[in-house]
Amino acid sequence: MNILQYIINQPRIVKRLIVVFLDIFISIISTWTALSIRYNEIYFLNNYDLDLFILRDLQIFSLSIIIFIPIFY
């Protein structure tokens, strides 16, 4: 209960930032889950040609965050 009380006693801006970061985290998890469902397997980075996959994955997750923030804030 100490953590909850600590968060409640924080200023409004801190609580709002906590909510934004948690929402971004949930957005990333949701995007990952959607990709896993679409590909019918758990979505991981492939070991071959890693640079291309990292760039593509960063674009996908960045786009989900860019779309997510204006809709909810």
The first five atom37 places (N, CA, C, CB, O) and aatype in JSON, in Angstrom:
{
  "aatype": [12, 2, 9, 10, 5, 18, 9, 9, 2, 5, 14, 1, 9, 19, 11, 1, 10, 9, 19, 19, 13, 10, 3, 9, 13, 9, 15, 9, 9, 15, 16, 17, 16, 0, 10, 15, 9, 1, 18, 2, 6, 9, 18, 13, 10, 2, 2, 18, 3, 10, 3, 10, 13, 9, 10, 1, 3, 10, 5, 9, 13, 15, 10, 15, 9, 9, 9, 13, 9, 14, 9, 13, 18],
  "atom_mask": [
    [1, 1, 1, 1, 1],
    [1, 1, 1, 1, 1],
    [1, 1, 1, 1, 1],
    [1, 1, 1, 1, 1],
    [1, 1, 1, 1, 1],
    [1, 1, 1, 1, 1],
    [1, 1, 1, 1, 1],
    [1, 1, 1, 1, 1],
    [1, 1, 1, 1, 1],
    [1, 1, 1, 1, 1],
    [1, 1, 1, 1, 1],
    [1, 1, 1, 1, 1],
    [1, 1, 1, 1, 1],
    [1, 1, 1, 1, 1],
    [1, 1, 1, 1, 1],
    [1, 1, 1, 1, 1],
    [1, 1, 1, 1, 1],
    [1, 1, 1, 1, 1],
    [1, 1, 1, 1, 1],
    [1, 1, 1, 1, 1],
    [1, 1, 1, 1, 1],
    [1, 1, 1, 1, 1],
    [1, 1, 1, 1, 1],
    [1, 1, 1, 1, 1],
    [1, 1, 1, 1, 1],
    [1, 1, 1, 1, 1],
    [1, 1, 1, 1, 1],
    [1, 1, 1, 1, 1],
    [1, 1, 1, 1, 1],
    [1, 1, 1, 1, 1],
    [1, 1, 1, 1, 1],
    [1, 1, 1, 1, 1],
    [1, 1, 1, 1, 1],
    [1, 1, 1, 1, 1],
    [1, 1, 1, 1, 1],
    [1, 1, 1, 1, 1],
    [1, 1, 1, 1, 1],
    [1, 1, 1, 1, 1],
    [1, 1, 1, 1, 1],
    [1, 1, 1, 1, 1],
    [1, 1, 1, 1, 1],
    [1, 1, 1, 1, 1],
    [1, 1, 1, 1, 1],
    [1, 1, 1, 1, 1],
    [1, 1, 1, 1, 1],
    [1, 1, 1, 1, 1],
    [1, 1, 1, 1, 1],
    [1, 1, 1, 1, 1],
    [1, 1, 1, 1, 1],
    [1, 1, 1, 1, 1],
    [1, 1, 1, 1, 1],
    [1, 1, 1, 1, 1],
    [1, 1, 1, 1, 1],
    [1, 1, 1, 1, 1],
    [1, 1, 1, 1, 1],
    [1, 1, 1, 1, 1],
    [1, 1, 1, 1, 1],
    [1, 1, 1, 1, 1],
    [1, 1, 1, 1, 1],
    [1, 1, 1, 1, 1],
    [1, 1, 1, 1, 1],
    [1, 1, 1, 1, 1],
    [1, 1, 1, 1, 1],
    [1, 1, 1, 1, 1],
    [1, 1, 1, 1, 1],
    [1, 1, 1, 1, 1],
    [1, 1, 1, 1, 1],
    [1, 1, 1, 1, 1],
    [1, 1, 1, 1, 1],
    [1, 1, 1, 1, 1],
    [1, 1, 1, 1, 1],
    [1, 1, 1, 1, 1],
    [1, 1, 1, 1, 1]
  ],
  "atom_positions": [
    [[0.81, -1.19, 0.0], [0.0, 0.0, 0.0], [0.86, 1.27, 0.0], [-0.92, -0.01, 1.2], [0.36, 2.34, -0.33]],
    [[2.12, 1.16, 0.36], [3.0, 2.32, 0.38], [3.21, 2.91, -1.02], [4.33, 1.96, 0.99], [3.27, 4.13, -1.18]],
    [[3.31, 2.05, -2.02], [3.52, 2.53, -3.39], [2.3, 3.31, -3.86], [3.82, 1.35, -4.35], [2.42, 4.37, -4.47]],
    [[1.14, 2.78, -3.57], [-0.1, 3.47, -3.97], [-0.21, 4.82, -3.28], [-1.32, 2.6, -3.64], [-0.58, 5.81, -3.91]],
    [[0.09, 4.86, -2.02], [0.04, 6.13, -1.27], [1.08, 7.12, -1.8], [0.28, 5.88, 0.23], [0.82, 8.32, -1.88]],
    [[2.25, 6.61, -2.16], [3.3, 7.46, -2.72], [2.84, 8.09, -4.04], [4.59, 6.64, -2.94], [3.05, 9.28, -4.27]],
    [[2.22, 7.29, -4.89], [1.74, 7.8, -6.18], [0.61, 8.81, -5.97], [1.27, 6.63, -7.08], [0.55, 9.82, -6.66]],
    [[-0.27, 8.53, -5.04], [-1.39, 9.43, -4.78], [-0.89, 10.79, -4.29], [-2.35, 8.82, -3.74], [-1.49, 11.82, -4.59]],
    [[0.2, 10.8, -3.55], [0.72, 12.05, -3.0], [1.58, 12.84, -3.99], [1.53, 11.75, -1.78], [2.03, 13.94, -3.65]],
    [[1.81, 12.33, -5.16], [2.61, 13.03, -6.16], [1.79, 14.15, -6.82], [3.12, 12.05, -7.22], [0.56, 14.1, -6.82]],
    [[2.48, 15.15, -7.37], [1.76, 16.2, -8.09], [1.07, 15.65, -9.35], [2.72, 17.35, -8.48], [1.39, 14.56, -9.83]],
    [[0.15, 16.4, -9.83], [-0.66, 15.96, -10.97], [0.2, 15.63, -12.2], [-1.67, 17.04, -11.32], [-0.09, 14.65, -12.89]],
    [[1.23, 16.42, -12.48], [2.07, 16.19, -13.67], [2.79, 14.84, -13.58], [3.1, 17.33, -13.83], [2.94, 14.16, -14.6]],
    [[3.23, 14.46, -12.41], [3.9, 13.17, -12.24], [2.92, 12.03, -12.49], [4.53, 13.05, -10.82], [3.26, 11.05, -13.16]],
    [[1.73, 12.15, -11.95], [0.72, 11.11, -12.17], [0.34, 11.02, -13.64], [-0.54, 11.38, -11.31], [0.11, 9.93, -14.16]],
    [[0.27, 12.14, -14.3], [-0.06, 12.14, -15.72], [1.05, 11.49, -16.55], [-0.31, 13.58, -16.21], [0.77, 10.74, -17.49]],
    [[2.3, 11.78, -16.2], [3.43, 11.14, -16.9], [3.45, 9.63, -16.68], [4.75, 11.75, -16.44], [3.76, 8.88, -17.6]],
    [[3.12, 9.2, -15.49], [3.03, 7.77, -15.21], [1.98, 7.12, -16.11], [2.7, 7.51, -13.73], [2.21, 6.05, -16.67]],
    [[0.84, 7.78, -16.24], [-0.23, 7.25, -17.09], [0.2, 7.2, -18.55], [-1.51, 8.1, -16.94], [-0.07, 6.22, -19.24]],
    [[0.87, 8.24, -19.02], [1.32, 8.28, -20.42], [2.32, 7.16, -20.68], [1.96, 9.66, -20.75], [2.21, 6.46, -21.69]],
    [[3.3, 6.99, -19.8], [4.29, 5.92, -20.0], [3.65, 4.54, -19.93], [5.4, 6.03, -18.96], [4.03, 3.65, -20.7]],
    [[2.72, 4.34, -19.04], [2.02, 3.06, -18.98], [1.19, 2.83, -20.24], [1.13, 2.99, -17.74], [1.13, 1.7, -20.75]],
    [[0.56, 3.87, -20.75], [-0.22, 3.74, -21.98], [0.67, 3.42, -23.18], [-1.01, 5.02, -22.24], [0.3, 2.63, -24.04]],
    [[1.84, 4.03, -23.23], [2.78, 3.72, -24.32], [3.24, 2.27, -24.22], [4.0, 4.68, -24.28], [3.33, 1.58, -25.23]],
    [[3.53, 1.82, -23.01], [3.93, 0.43, -22.8], [2.82, -0.53, -23.25], [4.28, 0.19, -21.32], [3.09, -1.53, -23.91]],
    [[1.59, -0.22, -22.89], [0.45, -1.05, -23.29], [0.28, -1.02, -24.8], [-0.84, -0.57, -22.59], [-0.07, -2.03, -25.4]],
    [[0.53, 0.13, -25.43], [0.45, 0.23, -26.89], [1.47, -0.68, -27.56], [0.66, 1.68, -27.33], [1.16, -1.35, -28.55]],
    [[2.68, -0.7, -27.03], [3.72, -1.57, -27.6], [3.36, -3.03, -27.42], [5.09, -1.28, -26.95], [3.5, -3.82, -28.36]],
    [[2.88, -3.4, -26.24], [2.47, -4.79, -25.99], [1.3, -5.17, -26.9], [2.09, -4.98, -24.51], [1.25, -6.29, -27.41]],
    [[0.37, -4.26, -27.1], [-0.78, -4.54, -27.98], [-0.34, -4.73, -29.42], [-1.8, -3.41, -27.89], [-0.85, -5.62, -30.11]],
    [[0.59, -3.91, -29.88], [1.1, -4.06, -31.25], [1.83, -5.39, -31.4], [2.05, -2.89, -31.6], [1.65, -6.08, -32.41]],
    [[2.63, -5.75, -30.42], [3.35, -7.02, -30.46], [2.36, -8.19, -30.47], [4.31, -7.13, -29.24], [2.54, -9.15, -31.22]],
    [[1.31, -8.11, -29.65], [0.3, -9.16, -29.61], [-0.43, -9.25, -30.95], [-0.71, -8.9, -28.47], [-0.69, -10.36, -31.43]],
    [[-0.76, -8.12, -31.55], [-1.45, -8.13, -32.85], [-0.58, -8.76, -33.93], [-1.85, -6.71, -33.26], [-1.07, -9.51, -34.76]],
    [[0.73, -8.45, -33.91], [1.62, -9.07, -34.89], [1.75, -10.57, -34.66], [3.0, -8.41, -34.84], [1.81, -11.35, -35.61]],
    [[1.79, -10.97, -33.4], [1.88, -12.4, -33.09], [0.63, -13.14, -33.54], [2.08, -12.61, -31.58], [0.72, -14.25, -34.06]],
    [[-0.52, -12.54, -33.36], [-1.77, -13.17, -33.81], [-1.82, -13.21, -35.33], [-3.0, -12.41, -33.26], [-2.24, -14.21, -35.91]],
    [[-1.38, -12.15, -35.97], [-1.41, -12.11, -37.44], [-0.52, -13.16, -38.07], [-0.99, -10.74, -37.93], [-0.89, -13.78, -39.06]],
    [[0.67, -13.37, -37.49], [1.6, -14.35, -38.03], [1.41, -15.75, -37.47], [3.01, -13.9, -37.77], [2.15, -16.66, -37.84]],
    [[0.43, -15.94, -36.6], [0.12, -17.23, -36.0], [1.29, -17.85, -35.25], [-0.35, -18.19, -37.06], [1.39, -19.07, -35.14]],
    [[2.16, -17.04, -34.74], [3.27, -17.48, -33.9], [3.76, -16.28, -33.1], [4.44, -18.1, -34.76], [3.48, -15.13, -33.46]],
    [[4.48, -16.54, -32.04], [4.98, -15.44, -31.23], [6.0, -14.67, -32.06], [5.62, -15.96, -29.9], [6.94, -15.25, -32.61]],
    [[5.81, -13.39, -32.14], [6.6, -12.52, -33.01], [7.92, -12.16, -32.33], [5.82, -11.24, -33.37], [7.93, -11.46, -31.32]],
    [[9.02, -12.64, -32.89], [10.36, -12.31, -32.41], [11.18, -11.74, -33.55], [11.05, -13.56, -31.79], [10.83, -11.89, -34.72]],
    [[12.27, -11.09, -33.2], [13.23, -10.67, -34.23], [13.92, -11.89, -34.79], [14.26, -9.67, -33.66], [14.28, -12.8, -34.04]],
    [[14.1, -11.93, -36.08], [14.84, -13.03, -36.69], [16.34, -12.74, -36.6], [14.41, -13.23, -38.16], [16.75, -11.59, -36.58]],
    [[17.13, -13.78, -36.54], [18.57, -13.61, -36.41], [19.24, -13.22, -37.73], [19.19, -14.89, -35.89], [20.28, -12.57, -37.7]],
    [[18.67, -13.59, -38.86], [19.28, -13.25, -40.13], [18.84, -11.86, -40.57], [18.93, -14.3, -41.19], [17.69, -11.46, -40.4]],
    [[19.79, -11.16, -41.14], [19.56, -9.78, -41.61], [18.92, -8.93, -40.52], [18.66, -9.79, -42.87], [17.88, -8.3, -40.73]],
    [[19.54, -8.92, -39.36], [18.99, -8.3, -38.17], [18.78, -6.8, -38.34], [19.9, -8.55, -37.0], [17.8, -6.27, -37.82]],
    [[19.65, -6.11, -39.04], [19.52, -4.66, -39.18], [18.22, -4.27, -39.87], [20.71, -4.1, -39.95], [17.55, -3.31, -39.46]],
    [[17.86, -4.99, -40.91], [16.63, -4.69, -41.63], [15.42, -4.93, -40.74], [16.54, -5.54, -42.9], [14.48, -4.13, -40.75]],
    [[15.42, -6.02, -39.97], [14.28, -6.33, -39.11], [14.17, -5.34, -37.96], [14.39, -7.74, -38.58], [13.06, -4.96, -37.59]],
    [[15.28, -4.93, -37.4], [15.23, -3.95, -36.31], [14.67, -2.64, -36.83], [16.63, -3.74, -35.7], [13.85, -2.02, -36.15]],
    [[15.09, -2.2, -38.0], [14.57, -0.96, -38.58], [13.08, -1.07, -38.83], [15.31, -0.63, -39.88], [12.33, -0.14, -38.5]],
    [[12.63, -2.18, -39.4], [11.22, -2.37, -39.68], [10.41, -2.41, -38.38], [11.0, -3.64, -40.49], [9.34, -1.81, -38.29]],
    [[10.91, -3.13, -37.38], [10.2, -3.22, -36.1], [10.13, -1.88, -35.4], [10.88, -4.24, -35.2], [9.1, -1.53, -34.83]],
    [[11.22, -1.12, -35.45], [11.19, 0.21, -34.84], [10.17, 1.1, -35.54], [12.58, 0.85, -34.89], [9.5, 1.91, -34.89]],
    [[10.06, 0.96, -36.84], [9.08, 1.76, -37.58], [7.66, 1.36, -37.17], [9.26, 1.57, -39.1], [6.8, 2.23, -36.98]],
    [[7.41, 0.07, -37.03], [6.07, -0.4, -36.66], [5.7, 0.1, -35.28], [6.01, -1.94, -36.71], [4.61, 0.65, -35.08]],
    [[6.59, -0.09, -34.31], [6.26, 0.3, -32.95], [6.24, 1.82, -32.78], [7.26, -0.31, -31.98], [5.44, 2.34, -32.01]],
    [[7.1, 2.52, -33.49], [7.07, 3.99, -33.44], [5.78, 4.53, -34.03], [8.29, 4.59, -34.19], [5.18, 5.46, -33.5]],
    [[5.35, 3.94, -35.12], [4.1, 4.37, -35.74], [2.92, 4.12, -34.81], [3.88, 3.63, -37.06], [2.01, 4.95, -34.73]],
    [[2.92, 2.99, -34.11], [1.82, 2.73, -33.18], [1.79, 3.77, -32.06], [1.93, 1.32, -32.58], [0.72, 4.19, -31.63]],
    [[2.95, 4.18, -31.58], [3.01, 5.2, -30.52], [2.59, 6.56, -31.07], [4.42, 5.27, -29.91], [1.87, 7.3, -30.4]],
    [[3.04, 6.9, -32.27], [2.7, 8.19, -32.88], [1.2, 8.3, -33.13], [3.47, 8.38, -34.2], [0.63, 9.38, -32.96]],
    [[0.56, 7.22, -33.51], [-0.88, 7.22, -33.71], [-1.61, 7.23, -32.37], [-1.32, 6.01, -34.55], [-2.64, 7.87, -32.23]],
    [[-1.06, 6.51, -31.41], [-1.71, 6.33, -30.12], [-1.8, 7.63, -29.31], [-0.96, 5.3, -29.32], [-2.86, 7.93, -28.76]],
    [[-0.73, 8.39, -29.24], [-0.68, 9.55, -28.36], [-1.7, 10.64, -28.75], [0.72, 10.13, -28.36], [-2.41, 11.12, -27.86]],
    [[-1.8, 11.05, -30.02], [-2.79, 12.1, -30.32], [-4.25, 11.65, -30.11], [-2.61, 12.55, -31.77], [-5.13, 12.46, -29.8]],
    [[-4.5, 10.36, -30.27], [-5.87, 9.88, -30.09], [-6.29, 9.97, -28.63], [-6.0, 8.44, -30.58], [-7.42, 10.37, -28.33]],
    [[-5.4, 9.61, -27.73], [-5.77, 9.53, -26.31], [-5.36, 10.73, -25.5], [-5.18, 8.32, -25.71], [-5.76, 10.84, -24.34]],
    [[-4.57, 11.65, -26.07], [-4.15, 12.83, -25.28], [-4.35, 14.05, -26.07], [-2.7, 12.75, -24.84], [-4.07, 15.15, -25.6]]
  ]
}
